[in-house]
Amino acid sequence: MVAHCSWPPGALSMSVIAVEDDKVLRFLQVLVDPSTTAERMAVFKDYVAHDLDQDAWIAEVKARLPGVFPSDVRLIQSKDDLRAALPEAAALVVESMAIGEAELALAPRLKFIHKFGIRADNIDLAACARRGIAVKTQRRRTNIAVAEHTLALMLVLAKQLHRAGGRVTERQLRERGYIYRKYDTRHTGANNYGRVGGLRVLHGMTLGLLGMGEIAREVAPLARAFGLNLQYHRRNRLPAAEETALGVTFCGWNDLFETSDIVSVHVPLAPETRGLVGADALQRIKPGAWLVNTSRADIVEHDALVAALASGRLGAAACDVHYQEPVTDDEPLLQFDNLLLTPHFAGGPRQTLLIDIEEIASNIQQALAPYHKANANAQGKTAP
């Protein structure tokens, strides 16, 4: 719980919020910082326009959360940016930046740290507790949406919806290569009258998770609900208690590809992960297995993916992320009918993203309210 006390002498009347520079977290700047450039405001307004009106959203949040309007949002891209922002920061929002004793020593006004994610491994919680700095984590709705989409891609492949979905007339089935021929119902049932082959049941299949970050952790319970057996690979194995809670089994790199019926990619794109899934991995993949990628295209080597699909070693693939967006008409991958593509929308509607941002703003208001009130009382003013 945050203790009630006044701001340090010389505290700013407008709260400084230091925010790790992320394309999603920039929405917090758009929401609460009046110094946000007109260009950024317009670009973000266009970004959400197909789902909602940004101006209306800001007005609604401002009415609900007046205590965070206005705020001075300092976007930080590096450790130097972080060190420069901390002396004046009342609140800090981070995703991956490490926050420990050294950083806290630079932040005399800091009262609250918000982790953009569920795991606070990068924050020294004991040091924060000693300083009386509240820390809050967030289960990101966008991660939930990506996990749902990952399972949806698997289901589409299993039920052959990418090939047979919507094809219910004799003509439509024939155009797709399915030959309708009536069953003799005196002896058999009439189900699957399109004679669609290749149908699978997810129950009992083995899903290999490449990476075990926050999205993979959202995928795990959904996959277990469908009866999939779960194994994972990452650089550092999880503690046994976490494996048990998630219902996952650790395996080596080679085993992930050789024994999984489905390999799902859940590592971030970084110099060390670019092309991580290359020819060697796809040549050793279990014959007929599927590859699902809702992370970033370049984690999977393009030419190796084309070769694996062409050889038939890879039974199918499903990708929400692409090497060029939008995909160009001459993309070699488009020739394969065992490839399912969606236009990078696994993250769900823009409302999902903005609810995450509003939650961060609400948590900041709640955490800083006692200090605003104490500061206002000291100055004879009314806090929002």
N, C-alpha and C positions, 0 to 999 in steps of 0.2 A: 504494500500500500504506500502511496506517495504521502510523505509528511507535509503538513501545512506550514509553510514559512514564506517569507517575502523573497523577492528576487534579490540577488546581490546588488550592492551599490552600483549605480550607473547602468542597470539593466535597460535594455531597449524596450520601447513601448510596443513594437511590433516583433512578435516572436520570430527568431531565426530557426528554420528547420533545415538541417543539412540532410541531403537526400542523395544516395548513391545513384549516379546517372544511368538510368535504364529507360528504354523506350516506353515501358509501361509506367514506371514511376514518374516520368515527366508529366503525366496527367495530374499529379499532385500540384506541380507548379502551375499548370493551366488552371486548376481549380481555385487555388487560394492566393496566388501571388499576382498583385496588380501590375508588377513590372514585367510580366511575361510579354514577349514581343508580339506584335500584331501578326507577324508571319507565322509564329508557332501556334497562336490561337486559331488562325485560319486553317492551318494544315491539320490540326487535331480535330477541328470542327468537321472538316471534310472526311477525316478518317472514320468518324462515327455516324456520318449523315445517313447511311443506309439503315441504321437501327434507331437513332434517336436524335433529338435536337440538343446540341451541347449547351447552348445558352439557357434553355429551360432547365436542363439538369443542374447547371451551376447555380441558378436562382433557387431551385428547390433545396439543394444542399446548403446553400448559404442561410436559408430560412431555418433549417434544422440545426445547423452547426455554426452559429454566429461567432463562437469563440476562436475559430481558426481563420477568420477573415478579418483583416488581411494578414498574411504571413510572408516573411522574406525567405523564399526557398533558395538554398544554395546547392546547386548540383555539383557533385564531386565525382571525378573520374579517376583520381589517382590518390596515393597516400599523401602527396604534397597538398592536393586540394582538401583532403580530409583534415590535415593538420592546420590548414589556413582557416577552415570553417569552424572547427571545434571551439575556439575561445568564445565565440558569441552564440553558439547553438544552444537552444533550449530543448530541442528534440532532434533525434537522429533516426533516419530510416535507411537500413542497409539490407542488401541481399547476400553478398559474399564477402564484403570487406571485413577484415579481422579487427575486432575492437577489444583491446585489453587494457592493462594498467597504464601503459604509456600513452594511449589515446585518451583515456579518461583523465589523466593528469593535465591534459591540455584543455579540458572542458569544464571550467568552474560553474557555468550556468546550466549544464546539461542535467535535465530531470527525467528524460524518457528516451528509450531506444525501442524502435519498432523493427522487428525482423520481418522482411518481406518473404515469408515462408514459414514452414512449421518447425524446422530444426534450427536451433540457435547455437550450433557447434562453433560458429565463428565469433561468438560473443562470450567474454569472460563473465559469466553470471555471478560468480562469487565476488569479483571486484565491483560489479555494479551494485550488488547488495550492500557491500561495505560503504559505498558512496550514497546509498539511498536512491539509486537510479532505477526506476521501474523498467522492466523489459517485457514486451509482449510479442508473441508470435502470431502468425496468420496462416490459416489453411486457405490457400489460394483457390478461388472458384475456377479460374482459368485452367489450373492444373487438373481439376476434377473434369472439366470439359474435354481436355485433351485425352484424359484416361478413357472417358466414355467413347470418344471418337476412335481410339485405338481398338477398343473392344468391338465397336461397330464395324470397323474394317475387317476384323477377323470373322465376324459373323457373316458379312457379305461374301467373303471368300468361301466360307464353309457352306453357305446355302446357294452358292453360284448366282447370287443376285446381280453381279456385275455382267453376267452373260445372259441369264434367263429372266431377270427381273422385268416385269411389265410385258412380257411376251406370253400372251394367253390365248391368242387365236392360232388356228392352224397355219395361216399365212405367216404370222409373226414368228412362230416357232421354226417354220421351214426356212425363212430368211436368215435365221440365226444358226441354221445347220441342224436343228432338231427335227426329226421326222415323226410326225404324229401317226400312230397306228393304234386303232382301238384295241383295248384289252378284251379278252373274252371273259366278261364279268360273270358268266355262269360258273367260273372256276376261281377267278381272282378278283381282287379289288381293282379300283380304277385310279388310285392315287398316282401322282407324277405322270399324268397323261402325256406330258411333253417328252418323256423319257430323257430327262436331264441327268446326265452322268456326272460323277465327281463330287456328289454331295458328301459333306462330312458332318460329324457331330463333335463339337468342341470338347464335350465331356470325355475325359480320359486322355486327351492329347497333352503333350508337354510343351509348355510355353517357356522359352528362354529369354530372360530380361537382360539386355546388355546395358548395364548401369543400374543403380538402385537409389536414384535420387527421389525427389518429391513426386514427380509424375509416375515413376515406376511404382512407388509406394501407393499411389492412388489406383494404379492398374491392378495391383495384386489382389485386393479383396473382390474386385469385380470379376477377375478371372477365376478366383476360387469359387465364386458363386455359380459359375458355369461348369465347374468340375474339372478345370484344367489343373494339371500338375505343374508346379512352379519351380524353376531353378533360375539362378542369376549368376552373373559374373561382374565383378568390379575390381579395381586395383587393390582395395583394402576390404577384407571380409568383414561383414557385420558381426557384432557380438551375437552369441548364441541366443540370447533372450530376444533380440530383435528379429532374428530369423524365425524363431518360433512364433512370435506375435504376428509376423507377416505371412507365415506359412510358406516360406521359401527355403530352398536348399542351395548352398553355394556349389559352384562347379568351376573347373578350369576353362580357359579360353577355348581350347580345342573341343572340350566336351560340350560347351554351349552350342557350337555349330554342328557337331557330329551327332548329338542325341536329341536336340530340340525339334519338335514338329513345326514350331513357329518361333522365329527369333524376332524380338521387338526391340527397336533401338531407342535408348533413353539416356544417352550421354550428351552433354553440351558440346557445341562446336567450338573447338579451340585448335591452336596449331598442332597439338599432339593428337587430336582426334580426327583431324581432316584425313579422309581416306582410310580411316581405321578399319573399316570393313572392306577389304580389298579382295584381289583375286584368290589369294591363299585361303581366306576364310570361306569365300563362296564356292570354292572348289572342294572344300572339305565338308560343306553343309550336308546334312542328311538328305539323301535323294528324295525329291518331292516336297521338301519343307517349304514353308512360306517365310518371307521377310516383310516385316511391317516397320515403316519409318514415319513417325510423327515428330521427330526431333529436328534434324537439319539434313538436307540432301547430301551435302558434301562429306558427311561422316561415312557414307557409302560411296566407294569409288564408282564413278559413272560407267566407265567401259567394262568394269568387272561385273556390274549389275546387268548390263546388256548381254554380255557373254554368258552369264549364268542362266538368264531367261532363255537365250537362244539355244543353249545346250540341252535344256530340259532338266538340268540338275536341280535348279530352283523351280519348285512346282508352281509358285505364284508369288507375287509381291503386291504390296499396297502402300502407297506413299501419299502423304498430305503435303509434303515439302518437295521442292523441285530445284533443279540445277539452274534454271532460268525461270523467272516468274513475270508474266504468264509464260507457260510452256510454248515453245515455238512449234510451228507445223512440221518442221523437219526433224524434230526430236526422235532419235532412233527408238526410244522406249515405246512410242505410240504404236508401233507395229504389233505389240504383243497383246493378245486377248486374255492372257492370264495375269495382266497387270491392272490393278485398280488405282485410279488417281482421283484425288479431290483437291480443290484449289486453295490449299493452305487455310482452311477455316476450322481446324480442330479446336482452336481456342474458344469457339462458341460465339454467341452474340456480344456486341460491345457492352451491353448492360452488365454482363458477367465481369468484365474488366473494371468497369466503373464502380460496381458495388464493392470490389476489393479496394479501390482508391478511396471511396467514401468511408469504408470501415477504418482505413488508416487515419483519415482526417478525424473521424469520431473518436478514435482511441487517443489521438494527440490532444484533442480538446479536453477529453476527460482527464487525462494525465496532468495537463498544464493548468486546468481550471483553478485548483487551490492557490497556485502561485500568482495567477492573474488576479484573483480576488484579493489576496494579501497585498499585492503591489498596488492595486487600485485603492484599497483602504488606506494604505500608507500615503497615497497621493490625493486622497479625498475624492476619488472618482468611483464610478460604478462599473464593475467588470461585466462583460457580456455573458 
